[in-house]
């Protein structure tokens, strides 16, 4: 196992370097001059020229690339063209919000998706199976930006049950403990006996997490159903039933455990997609996470921010997939690395 992990971690390095290299050179295809965008349309050509020299934008592309890669190898992602702040610090400030949203959404998707898939498989060709599969088809087909707007209009504007965006009520100022507001609010219950922060953070995360959970929920349900149907047709399942075991024991202790491997795979992949693809959800719900920050960075041609954000998300996605591979060994002891 140790040798396998070492090999996989070594493979991460060229992958990340390749992603950073690709994003770096793709930026030159985007229109607009960062120096002019920073100074504004009324800036004089002389001021633009001076700024380009200061930021190294006047150098040949290869020189810019080598300088940037040298900084990346020192874990220096540069400074934002827009704010002048270190990109790494801005990423670490916003990353907990994205992680919190992704974790809550994937937990919702996993629980509901697994239940829907198991019910559909054990009640094949019934109304429950039909409803579960039609629901999963709708979940895959609905655009997240449309669903997010519908949730805001219905539950925030019309019913006034949840806020329209943000992570916390405007009147509340919470000093971050872990950076995860739901967890921080839970900690405050024990430290200060104050429930207001916890319930506020919980209300704010409900709608964006539901919107983000829709697609992975549908995918998990379909994969779970397919895996369960395959396992339920095996000889050892018929043997378990012939031995007089209860149907619940057969399904959850025998069938589901053996069908869990592809389900874990898809949960890990979807969690990685949530981390990397929460841009629309965070933008619609004004969620101050990494996706929303990257979206604004693209609009303002903040290339260093975009490059750093993409590299960071790539590392997170690769490490999540590595974690899924490690979990395989504990779920299925027959796997040997």
WOPE-V117984 format. One record per residue. RES is the residue in one letter. D_CENTER is the distance of its C-alpha to the mean C-alpha in whole Angstrom. Layout:
res->RES d_center->D_CENTER
res->RES d_center->D_CENTER
//
This chain:
res->X d_center->27
res->X d_center->27
res->X d_center->28
res->X d_center->26
res->X d_center->23
res->X d_center->25
res->X d_center->25
res->X d_center->21
res->X d_center->21
res->X d_center->24
res->X d_center->22
res->X d_center->19
res->X d_center->21
res->X d_center->22
res->X d_center->19
res->X d_center->18
res->X d_center->21
res->X d_center->21
res->X d_center->18
res->X d_center->19
res->X d_center->22
res->X d_center->21
res->X d_center->19
res->X d_center->22
res->X d_center->25
res->X d_center->23
res->X d_center->23
res->X d_center->27
res->X d_center->27
res->X d_center->25
res->X d_center->28
res->X d_center->29
res->X d_center->31
res->X d_center->29
res->X d_center->32
res->X d_center->33
res->X d_center->30
res->X d_center->30
res->X d_center->34
res->X d_center->34
res->X d_center->36
res->X d_center->39
res->X d_center->39
res->X d_center->42
res->X d_center->42
res->X d_center->43
res->X d_center->40
res->X d_center->38
res->X d_center->39
res->X d_center->39
res->X d_center->36
res->X d_center->35
res->X d_center->37
res->X d_center->36
res->X d_center->32
res->X d_center->33
res->X d_center->32
res->X d_center->36
res->X d_center->36
res->X d_center->35
res->X d_center->32
res->X d_center->32
res->X d_center->34
res->X d_center->30
res->X d_center->28
res->X d_center->30
res->X d_center->30
res->X d_center->26
res->X d_center->26
res->X d_center->28
res->X d_center->26
res->X d_center->23
res->X d_center->25
res->X d_center->26
res->X d_center->22
res->X d_center->23
res->X d_center->21
res->X d_center->24
res->X d_center->24
res->X d_center->23
res->X d_center->25
res->X d_center->25
res->X d_center->25
res->X d_center->27
res->X d_center->24
res->X d_center->23
res->X d_center->19
res->X d_center->18
res->X d_center->19
res->X d_center->17
res->X d_center->14
res->X d_center->15
res->X d_center->16
res->X d_center->13
res->X d_center->10
res->X d_center->11
res->X d_center->10
res->X d_center->7
res->X d_center->7
res->X d_center->9
res->X d_center->8
res->X d_center->5
res->X d_center->8
res->X d_center->10
res->X d_center->9
res->X d_center->9
res->X d_center->12
res->X d_center->13
res->X d_center->13
res->X d_center->14
res->X d_center->17
res->X d_center->18
res->X d_center->17
res->X d_center->19
res->X d_center->22
res->X d_center->22
res->X d_center->22
res->X d_center->25
res->X d_center->27
res->X d_center->27
res->X d_center->28
res->X d_center->31
res->X d_center->32
res->X d_center->32
res->X d_center->34
res->X d_center->34
res->X d_center->33
res->X d_center->30
res->X d_center->29
res->X d_center->29
res->X d_center->27
res->X d_center->24
res->X d_center->24
res->X d_center->25
res->X d_center->22
res->X d_center->20
res->X d_center->21
res->X d_center->21
res->X d_center->17
res->X d_center->17
res->X d_center->19
res->X d_center->18
res->X d_center->16
res->X d_center->14
res->X d_center->16
res->X d_center->19
res->X d_center->17
res->X d_center->16
res->X d_center->20
res->X d_center->21
res->X d_center->20
res->X d_center->21
res->X d_center->24
res->X d_center->25
res->X d_center->24
res->X d_center->24
res->X d_center->27
res->X d_center->29
res->X d_center->28
res->X d_center->27
res->X d_center->25
res->X d_center->22
res->X d_center->22
res->X d_center->20
res->X d_center->18
res->X d_center->17
res->X d_center->17
res->X d_center->20
res->X d_center->24
res->X d_center->25
res->X d_center->28
res->X d_center->26
res->X d_center->26
res->X d_center->24
res->X d_center->24
res->X d_center->21
res->X d_center->22
res->X d_center->18
res->X d_center->16
res->X d_center->15
res->X d_center->17
res->X d_center->17
res->X d_center->18
res->X d_center->20
res->X d_center->22
res->X d_center->23
res->X d_center->24
res->X d_center->26
res->X d_center->28
res->X d_center->29
res->X d_center->30
res->X d_center->32
res->X d_center->32
res->X d_center->30
res->X d_center->28
res->X d_center->27
res->X d_center->24
res->X d_center->22
res->X d_center->23
res->X d_center->22
res->X d_center->19
res->X d_center->18
res->X d_center->20
res->X d_center->17
res->X d_center->14
res->X d_center->16
res->X d_center->16
res->X d_center->12
res->X d_center->11
res->X d_center->13
res->X d_center->13
res->X d_center->9
res->X d_center->10
res->X d_center->13
res->X d_center->12
res->X d_center->11
res->X d_center->14
res->X d_center->16
res->X d_center->15
res->X d_center->15
res->X d_center->19
res->X d_center->20
res->X d_center->20
res->X d_center->21
res->X d_center->24
res->X d_center->25
res->X d_center->25
res->X d_center->27
res->X d_center->29
res->X d_center->30
res->X d_center->30
res->X d_center->32
res->X d_center->35
res->X d_center->35
res->X d_center->39
res->X d_center->38
res->X d_center->36
res->X d_center->40
res->X d_center->41
res->X d_center->39
res->X d_center->40
res->X d_center->44
res->X d_center->44
res->X d_center->44
res->X d_center->40
res->X d_center->39
res->X d_center->36
res->X d_center->33
res->X d_center->34
res->X d_center->34
res->X d_center->31
res->X d_center->29
res->X d_center->31
res->X d_center->31
res->X d_center->30
res->X d_center->26
res->X d_center->26
res->X d_center->27
res->X d_center->25
res->X d_center->22
res->X d_center->21
res->X d_center->19
res->X d_center->17
res->X d_center->16
res->X d_center->15
res->X d_center->13
res->X d_center->11
res->X d_center->10
res->X d_center->10
res->X d_center->8
res->X d_center->5
res->X d_center->5
res->X d_center->5
res->X d_center->3
res->X d_center->2
res->X d_center->5
res->X d_center->6
res->X d_center->6
res->X d_center->9
res->X d_center->11
res->X d_center->10
res->X d_center->11
res->X d_center->14
res->X d_center->15
res->X d_center->15
res->X d_center->16
res->X d_center->13
res->X d_center->14
res->X d_center->10
res->X d_center->10
res->X d_center->9
res->X d_center->12
res->X d_center->14
res->X d_center->13
res->X d_center->15
res->X d_center->18
res->X d_center->18
res->X d_center->18
res->X d_center->21
res->X d_center->23
res->X d_center->23
res->X d_center->22
res->X d_center->21
res->X d_center->21
res->X d_center->18
res->X d_center->17
res->X d_center->18
res->X d_center->16
res->X d_center->13
res->X d_center->13
res->X d_center->14
res->X d_center->12
res->X d_center->9
res->X d_center->11
res->X d_center->12
res->X d_center->9
res->X d_center->8
res->X d_center->12
res->X d_center->13
res->X d_center->10
res->X d_center->13
res->X d_center->15
res->X d_center->15
res->X d_center->15
res->X d_center->18
res->X d_center->20
res->X d_center->19
res->X d_center->21
res->X d_center->24
res->X d_center->24
res->X d_center->24
res->X d_center->26
res->X d_center->29
res->X d_center->30
res->X d_center->28
res->X d_center->29
res->X d_center->28
//
